[in-house]
C-alpha cells in the first residue's frame, strides 16, 4: 500500500485553468507569492548570434559550438546562466523579406533556425557535463519545453543552463529584443552580448576606420542619441527603462565567454 506521506511534484501540464497554471508555475519556482526569489549567485543572460554557431558559414560548425559549450561549462556552479541564440546561420527574416518573401513567414523560418541552434548547443553542453534545458516560444514538445519564466528560473536555481529559442514566438521582433525581454523576465543581473569579429563597442567600424576608438563605458542615452548600434533600439530602450546593465564583448580570445559570465570587465559596459 502506498504511503500517505508520498508526494508528487506538481506538473504545469496538469493545470485545467489559467489560475491553476499560474499557481503551479509559482509552486515549481518554490514561491507561492509570485516572487521567483534569488540565490546568492550572479544571474546572467548571454546572447549568442547565429553567425557564431556557423563559424561564418551556413549551418552549424561542431568545433565552434563545442568550444562555446566548454567555456560555458567552465562557469557552471559559479553563476546562473540563461542563453538566447540567434538563427542567422540558417535564416534571417529581414533579409528573406527583402528578397520577396512574406515577412511574417520569413520570421517564423528564422525562429525555427534558432531552435536548431539551441539543440546543437544543448547537445555539446550535455557532453560537457552541464544539465541543460531548451525552452521554445513556439510549442514543439518533442524537442523543447514551452517557455515558462518561473520554470526557467527554477532550472537555473538548480544549476541548469536554460536556452531560449524561437524568439518571442511572434514576427517582427529581433533576437536582441528577445534577449532584453527574457533577461527582465527571469531577473538577470546583466545582459552579455557576445560579438564575433569585434571586442566591444567602437566610435566607428574598426575594420573600416583604423582610428576608431573603443568605449570602455557607455550610457544608453549616449548610444541612443548617437545611433551607436550596440543592439537594436527597442532592446536598448527596454534595458534603459528597467535599469538593466549590459556588457558587449568579443567571442574571440581564449576563455572570453567564461570571463564574461563570471563578471570580468573585458568589453564595453553599457549602463544608465
N, C-alpha and C positions, 0 to 999 in steps of 0.2 A: 504494500500500500504506500502511496506517495506521501511524503511528509507534508504537513500543512504549512511548514516553515519555508518550503521551497518556493522561490520567487523567480519570475522570468523578467527579463529586460523588456520594457515596452518597445514596440516597433511602430514607427511612424506609418507603415503601410496598413496597420490595423485600424487607423482612425476612420471614423464614419462621418465626421463633420469637421468644419473649419476650426471650431473651438477646441475640439478634441485633438486635432492635428497640432494646433499651437501648443496645447498643454504637453503633448508627447515630445515635441521639439524641446521644450523647456526642461522636461524631465531628463531627456537624453543629455542635455548640457549640464545637468546637475544643479539646476537653479529653477525653482518654481515661481520666482517673481519676475521672470523675463530678463534678468540681468545675467549675461553669459559668464561673468566672473573672470578673474585673471589669475594666472600663476605668477611667480616671480620672474619668469623668463621673458626675454625680449620676444616680441611677435612681429614678424615682417611679411610683407607681400613682395615677392620677386616677380618682375615682369621680364619675360624672355621673348624676343621677337622670333617669328617663324624662320627668318633668314639664318638665324643662329643654328637651327636644327638641320638645315640643309647644307651647312658649310659653304654657302654661296651658290649652291646648285638646287635644282628641283628635287624634292623628295627628302628623305631622312638620311643623314650621314651617321652611321653607327658609332664611329670613333669619336665624333664630336659630341654626340649625345651621351656616350659613356663617360667622357671627360667631365661634362657638366654634372652628371649624376654623382660622380665620385667627389667632386668639390662640394656639392650639396650634402652628401653623406658625411663629410668631414665636420660639418657644423651641427650634426644631429646631437640631441641631448643638451645642447647649449642654447638653442633658440627654437621658437615655434615658427614653422615655415608654411606659408601658402604661396602658390605659384599661379600666375596667369600666363598662358602662352599664346602667341600669335600663330597665324597659318599661312604667312606669306611665302613659305617654301612650296606650298601647293597652289593656293589661290588667293588673289586679292580682289575683294568685291568691287572696290572702286575702279581698279584697272579693267576688270572684265566689263563693268558697266560702260566705261569709256569706249570700249570696242563693240558696243551694240547690244550687250546682254541686259536684260531687265535687272535693275539694281537690287531689288529685293531677292531675286533668285540667286544672283551672284553673291550677295552677302551670306545667304544660307550655305552656299557651297564653301565659302571661306570659313564659316563656323564648323563645318564638318572637317575641314583641314586642321583646325585647332585640336579637335578631338583625337585625330590620328597622332598629332604630336604629343598630346597628353599621354596616350597609351604607350608611345615609344619611351618617353621619359619615365613613366611608371615602371616599365619593364627593367630599365637599367638601374633605377633606384632600388627596386626589389633585389636585383642581382647584387647590389652593393650593401644589402642588409638593412635597407630602410623601408619600414612599413609605410605604404602609400595608398591614398585613396584618390580616385578621379571623380569629380562632380561635374555634371553637364547641365547647362541651362536648357538643352533640348533633351527630352526624355529618350534614353536608349538604355534600358535597364540591364541588358545583357552585357554591356561593357562599362557602364558607369553609374554611379549613384545620381539621383536628382540633386540639383543644387538646393541645399538647405543650410542657411548660415549657421544656425546653432549646432547642427550636426558637424559642420566643418570645424567650428570652434572646439567641440568635444574631441574630435580626432586629433587636433593639434595639442590639446591638453594631455592627450595620451601618448604624445611623441610621434605621431604620424605626420607625414608630409601630405598636404592636400593640394591637388592640381585642379584648377578650374578651367573647363573647356566650353566651347560653343558660345563664347562671348556672352552677351546678355540674353541670347535666345531671340533677339529681335534685329531686324536690318537697320542700317544707317548708324550703328554705333561702332566706334573703333575699339580695339583691344586695349588701347591706352585708357579710354573711359571705363572699360570693364575693370582694369587694374585699380583705378581710383575708387570705383564703386564697391568692389569686393573688399578692398582694404578697409574702407569705412565700415562695412557691414560686419566684418569679423574682428574689428577693433585692433587693427595693426598699428604698431608704433611708427612705422615708416614704410614708404614705397621705395623699392630698389629697382631702378631702370637699367637693365643690362644692355649695353650698346656694342655693336660689332664695328670695329674699324676706327673707333674714337674713344678716348678715355675720360670724357667729361663733356661739359658744355663750353663752347668757344664763342668768341665775338664774331667769328666768321667760319666758313668751312675750312678747316686746317689743311685739307687735301688740295684746295684751290688757292688759299691765301696763306703763304708762309709766315706772315706777320700776325696771324690770328692769335689772340690771347685766351688762355683758358681761365674760366671763372673757378675760383675755389668755393665761393659762396654767391648765391643769387637769391633775390626775393621773387615771389610770384608776381608782385606788381611790376618789377623790372622786366621780367620775362614777358608778361602780357603787353605792357606798354611798348616795348621794343621789338615785339614779334619774334622773340627768341624761341625757336622750336624745341623746347625741352620734351614736350608731349603735346597732344592736341589741346586746344584752348578749353574745350569742355572739361577735360580731365584736370587741367591745371586750376580751373575755376572751382571745381569740386574740392580739390585739395586745399586751396586757399581759404574757401568759405568755412571749411571744417578744421583748419589748423593742422593739417596732416603734412608732415615733412617728407622730403624725397631726396634720394641720392642717385645721381646719374654716374655710372662708371663703365669702364671698358671690360668686355669679356676676355680680351687677350691679356696674357700675363698669368704666370703660374700662381694659382690659389686666389685669384681676384674675387671669384664668386664666394668662396669661403670667407675671405676677409670682409667683404661687404655684408654678408649675412651676420657676421659676428659684431658688426658695428664699427669697423675701422673706416676712417675717412680716406678713401682712395680716389674719389672723383670730384664731382661738383654737388654740393649740398644746396637744396632749394627749400626755403622756409618762408614764413610770413615776413 
